[in-house]
Amino acid sequence: MKRYCQTLTLVDDEEKIAKYVEAHKHVWPQIIKGQHIVGIMNMQIYRHGRLLFMIMDTVDTFDFERDMARLATLPRQAEWEAYVSQFQGCAANARSDEKWQMMERIY
């Protein structure tokens, strides 16, 4: 298993943050299916104020650039990314790696 940890800062708007949290209580089934197709076994997002922290566990053969690019082509993925981008304060067509910043493991 490989693990990736990333961070993102949400917009400074409590109403939009609440909508972002609500959206993630009801992630579209196609999004979860797409994650599994490319080798993401589990994804968790934690929030502290505007700061998000994502943990992504993948299969051993997961190649971040290749498989995230593939994920972007799967059904409804672009639509989901465009929808959540309004809460993330980025362009609707921004790639995941343009929004989420990879964290370095130090311990």
Wavefront OBJ file of the C-alpha trace (Angstrom):
o trace
v 0.000 0.000 0.000
v 1.082 3.548 -0.737
v -0.131 6.552 1.236
v -0.350 10.140 0.031
v -1.156 13.094 2.280
v -2.200 16.428 0.872
v -3.497 19.759 2.103
v -5.777 22.439 0.722
v -7.193 25.683 2.108
v -10.892 26.375 1.594
v -12.389 29.765 0.779
v -12.943 32.135 3.698
v -16.722 31.743 3.723
v -18.455 29.696 6.429
v -21.564 29.117 4.310
v -19.497 27.695 1.431
v -17.447 25.590 3.848
v -20.670 24.124 5.249
v -21.784 23.260 1.689
v -18.408 21.633 0.989
v -18.713 19.505 4.118
v -22.281 18.562 3.183
v -21.222 17.600 -0.347
v -18.671 15.201 1.105
v -21.350 13.492 3.170
v -22.924 12.511 -0.148
v -20.061 11.919 -2.586
v -21.449 10.759 -5.904
v -21.129 6.983 -6.379
v -19.314 7.474 -9.713
v -16.559 9.405 -7.897
v -15.928 6.630 -5.390
v -16.103 3.999 -8.158
v -13.575 5.964 -10.218
v -11.195 6.146 -7.270
v -11.343 2.378 -6.907
v -10.836 1.848 -10.651
v -7.523 3.767 -10.605
v -6.277 2.111 -7.407
v -7.327 4.450 -4.607
v -8.451 2.040 -1.912
v -9.422 4.601 0.722
v -9.626 8.365 0.960
v -10.265 10.450 4.054
v -10.497 14.229 4.399
v -10.179 16.032 7.734
v -10.912 19.705 8.394
v -9.621 22.271 10.864
v -11.223 25.621 10.130
v -10.379 26.347 6.480
v -7.545 23.812 6.335
v -8.185 20.385 4.813
v -5.958 17.346 5.216
v -6.454 14.373 2.894
v -5.110 10.862 3.367
v -5.195 8.664 0.291
v -4.277 4.977 0.497
v -3.584 3.279 -2.820
v -2.488 -0.018 -4.287
v 1.269 -0.633 -4.516
v 1.284 -0.135 -8.284
v -0.346 3.301 -8.066
v 1.559 5.964 -9.985
v 0.337 9.359 -8.784
v 0.705 11.322 -12.023
v -0.517 8.536 -14.323
v -3.435 7.372 -12.215
v -4.676 10.821 -11.183
v -4.633 11.803 -14.879
v -6.678 8.686 -15.628
v -9.097 9.481 -12.793
v -9.732 12.914 -14.328
v -11.109 11.215 -17.477
v -13.643 8.995 -15.722
v -17.415 9.651 -15.669
v -18.563 12.679 -13.668
v -15.069 13.356 -12.285
v -14.682 16.683 -14.131
v -18.199 17.672 -13.042
v -17.384 16.856 -9.395
v -14.100 18.771 -9.537
v -15.838 21.797 -11.061
v -18.521 21.673 -8.366
v -16.164 21.472 -5.381
v -13.755 24.046 -6.853
v -16.132 26.857 -5.830
v -15.448 25.980 -2.191
v -11.733 25.486 -2.732
v -11.159 28.915 -4.238
v -9.678 27.694 -7.518
v -10.568 27.523 -11.182
v -13.320 25.067 -12.093
v -10.962 23.281 -14.483
v -8.010 23.079 -12.052
v -6.360 19.670 -11.818
v -6.162 17.940 -8.454
v -2.406 18.601 -8.207
v -3.047 22.317 -8.776
v -5.418 22.416 -5.810
v -4.143 19.841 -3.341
v -0.537 20.246 -2.194
v 1.482 17.130 -1.425
v 2.810 16.937 2.104
v 6.203 15.566 3.083
v 6.294 12.835 5.695
v 8.701 13.809 8.471
v 7.855 11.198 11.092
l 1 2 3 4 5 6 7 8 9 10 11 12 13 14 15 16 17 18 19 20 21 22 23 24 25 26 27 28 29 30 31 32 33 34 35 36 37 38 39 40 41 42 43 44 45 46 47 48 49 50 51 52 53 54 55 56 57 58 59 60 61 62 63 64 65 66 67 68 69 70 71 72 73 74 75 76 77 78 79 80 81 82 83 84 85 86 87 88 89 90 91 92 93 94 95 96 97 98 99 100 101 102 103 104 105 106 107
